[in-house]
């Protein structure tokens, strides 16, 4: 084959096949791709040489960037308000989507913002720090995937890759189980993490803050945090000791049965304010939740509202993996 640079059109995405300008049929040969995530009818720049065919560019300039399958990949969302360097409990989430494994010592995850980019520091000296995320099966159908990131931390993919590796990492999955990704560092940095379909890591593109927040709220929604006057819902007293509310959710959650969490809430019925001593939840679906609040001395069937009492008040629904 003569060493040639030319233009071609993609005729098939998987496996990749192209038709060189001037030809009537697609090339019947394996085509290597340095662009990633090509689609049928894309116009591509191609290098034809004695060792094969390489797609080197996409018409319009630059490389195509695949969608990122991780949530909060830039670490910007922090609904629980966790402080950098806090003594995070083992197994607890510290930023939306990211949690510490049960064997991590406390206080080994910190972060700093520079030029609008948040960088995590995992571990210190000889003591490792970790940042884990679980991606559910619905986001990972059977196939090949690439993980890339910036920084010297290393990645372990549970049940799929046997060792910690540096960026980028490729793996395959049969699509039958959730996959846990664990980043480990000994005082090293981690930022701009990306999980994508295909064997080629394409450029990182951050989500908008709004899109990022909505993706995180599929798994965790914290309502009224930091607002002592927040109103969560209107309902009624079903008895002298129980109030009932239907709480609309901001975005649909992963499950109809999230765990309900709360702090420092009150109920007002137009005449009296009562403290909430306990709360329970039933299911009203992924877009709203039916909750009950335990009080004392109420009047049955009187309408009432649920509200926050201080800056520490919140009502949260937890559907995290």
N, C-alpha and C positions, 0 to 999 in steps of 0.2 A: 504493500500500500504506500503510495506517495505521501510524504509528509506535507499535509495541507491544513490550512486554517480556512473555515468556511462557515456559512450559516445553515441552520436546519430547523425543522419543525418537529415538535414532540407528537408522535402518533399514538403512544401508549405510555402510561405513567409507571405501571408496575407489572412485569419488569420494564425498565425504561427502553423504549425504542424510538428512533428518530428517522426522519426522511430528509436527506441532504438536498439543498436547493439544486434543481436541475434533474434530480432523480424522479422516477415514477413510482418507486416502491420504497418502503422503509428498509434500513440496513438490518440484515439478519445476523446480528452480532451483539455480544455483551457491550453495553455502554457504561462507562464510569461517569459519575456525576459529582462535580465539585460545587454545585449550586444548592441542591436540596429542594425537596417539595415541588417538583415540576408537575405541570398539568398538561393535558392534551391541548394542542394548538399553541403552546408556548413557543416563542421564537428564541433559539439558543445559538450561542457561538460554540463551535465545535473544532477540536483538534484531532485530525485523522493522521495516524502515524503507524509505523510498522508493528508496534506492540498493542494497538487497539484504538479505541474511540473514547475521547474524553470531552464531556460537556463542561466548558470553563466559564460560561457567563450567560446571563439572561438579558434579553433585549430590554432596554430601559435603564440599564445600569444597576450595579449593586447585586447583592445576593438576596434571594427570597428568604424570609424568616418564617419558620413554622410556628404554629400556635404552641404556647407553653402550657403543659398539662399540670404543672404545680400551681398551688394557690399561694398567694402572698410571697412570690418568688423574690421580691425586692425588700421584704420584711417591713413594709411601711404600715401595715394594719396591726393595731395593738388595742383591741377592744377592752381588754382587762386592765390596761394601763400599767403593765409590768415595767418596773424600773430597770434600766441597764445595770447589770452586775448584781441584781438582787439574788437572794438565796432561794433559788427556784426549787420547789419540792420535787423529789424524784418522781418521774412519770407525769409531771404537770406541764401544761402548755405555757409558754412564756410570750410568744408572739402568735398571732392567729395562724393556724396550720402547723406550727412548729412546737415540738415538745421535747422534754429531757427524758432519756430512758431511766428506768428504775435504778440503774447502777451508777448514775452520774453523781459526783459530789456536788453539793450546793454552791452557787455563786460563781460558776465557771462559764457563764455566757454574758457577754457585754456587747454593746454596739455604739457606733458613733456615726453621725451624718456629715458628709462632706460634699458640697456641690450638688445637693439633692439626692445623693446616693448613700444608702445605709449599708454599712459594713459590720458584720458580726465578727467577734473574736471568740474563738472556742478554746477553752482550756488555758493552762498556764504552766510553763516549765515542764516538769515530768508528769503533770496531772492532766489527763485528757478532758476536753469538754465536747458535748455532742449537740447536734440539732437534727431531730428526726421528723419526717413527714410520711404519712401513709396515704397512698393514692388508691382510691377504690376501683374495683374491677370495671365499672361502667366507663371509666376514663382510659382504661388500658386493655383494649381488645388484643387478641393474639397478634404478635408481630415483633418487629425489631424497633428498638428505641435507643435514643442517645441522650445522655445527661452531660451537661457542661456547666462550668461555673468559673468564677474568678477567685483567686486566692490559693494558698498552699494547703488548705484542708484536704482531706481524703474522703472518699465515698465508699460505703459498704451497702450493697443491695441485698437485703435478706432473702434467702432461699434461691437467689439467682446468680450472684457473683460471690466467689468464696473468699475474696481478700479485699482490703481497703485499697483503692486506686486513686490516681490523680486524674484531673480533667483532660480530655473528655472520656466518658465510659459508654460503651454500647452493651446492650443485653437483649435477650429475647424472652418473651413470656407467652404462655399458652392461653392467657386471658381468663383463667378460672379462679383467680384469687387476688385479693388486695395485695399491694406491694409496698413494703416499708423501705424507705431510703434513709440512711444514717450518715451524716457528715461528722467527722472527728478531727479535732485539732489540738495541738499542744501550744496554744498561744498564737495560732495562725488565723488568717482572715478568711471570710466567706462572704461573697456578694454575687448578685446577678445570676441566680441559679436557674437552669432551664432543663426541662424534660420534654422531649419531642419525639414524634414518630420518625422512623428512618434511621439510617446508619451514619448520617452526616450531621454534625452539630452546626446549626445555622445561627446567625447573629442574634444576640439577646435584644429583645424589645420589651421595655416595661409596659405593664398595663396602666390605664388611667386609674387614678385613685378610686373613682366611683365604681369601675368595673371590678377592681381588686376587692373592694369592700363587699360588693354583692356576692362575689365568689366565696368570700370568707363566711358570710352570713348564711350560706347553705348549711354550714356546720355549727355555727355559734352566733347567737344574737343576744346582745346585752343592751337592754332598753333603759333609757333615762339615766345612764351612768353620769354621776357628777352634777345632776340637776335636782336640787331638793324640792322643786315644785313640779316635777314631771308627773303627768297624768298617764296612767297605763291603760285604763279601761273603765267603762261604766257597766254596772251590774245590779244585783239585788241580793238581799239577805234571804237565803233559803230557810233559815232558822235563826234562833237567838245567838247561835255560836258559829254560823258559817255563811260566808258571802260567796257569790258565784259570778264569774266574769268570763267573757269570751275575748281573748286578746288577739288582735290581728298581727300577723307577722310581716316584716318588711319585705322579705323575699321567701319563696318556698324553701323549706328545710329538707334535709336528706331523708328524714324519717318523720312519721306522724307521732312518734313517741320520744321526743327529746326529754332530757332531764331538766327539771325546773330548779332554778337557783334564785335566791332573793336575799335582800338585806334591808332592814330598817324601813318597812313600808307601813302605811296607815290607810284607814278607810274612813270616808266622810259620808254621812247620810243626810246632810242638810241641817242636822241638829247637834251631832256629836262626832268627835274624832276618836277612833279606836285603833289600838296597836294590833298588828298582825303577828301572831305567835307561831303560826305554821302555815304552810301552803302545800297543796297537792295539785296534780294535773291529771286530766283524762285526755282523750284524743278528740280533736275536732278536724284533723287533717294536717297537711304540711303547710297550709297557708294561714291557719289560725289555731289557737289552743284554748281549750276549756280549762280554767283553773278555779280552785276553791281556796279560800283564805279563812283561817280559824281566828275568831275574835270572842269577845264576851259581852253580854248585856245588850245585844242588838234587838231590833224589832223585826220579826219575820216579815218578808215580802216588801220591805221598804227599799226603794232604789238607793244606790250608793256608788261612790267612785273610789278607785284604788290609786294612791299617789305616793310619791316619795317624800320622806321626812327630812332628809339631809343630803349633803354632798356625797355621802357614802351609800345612799340608797340605790338599788338597782333591781331589775327583774331580768333574768337571763334564761335562755333555752339552749341546752347543750346537746348537739347531735354529732359530736366529733367521733372519729373512728378510734 
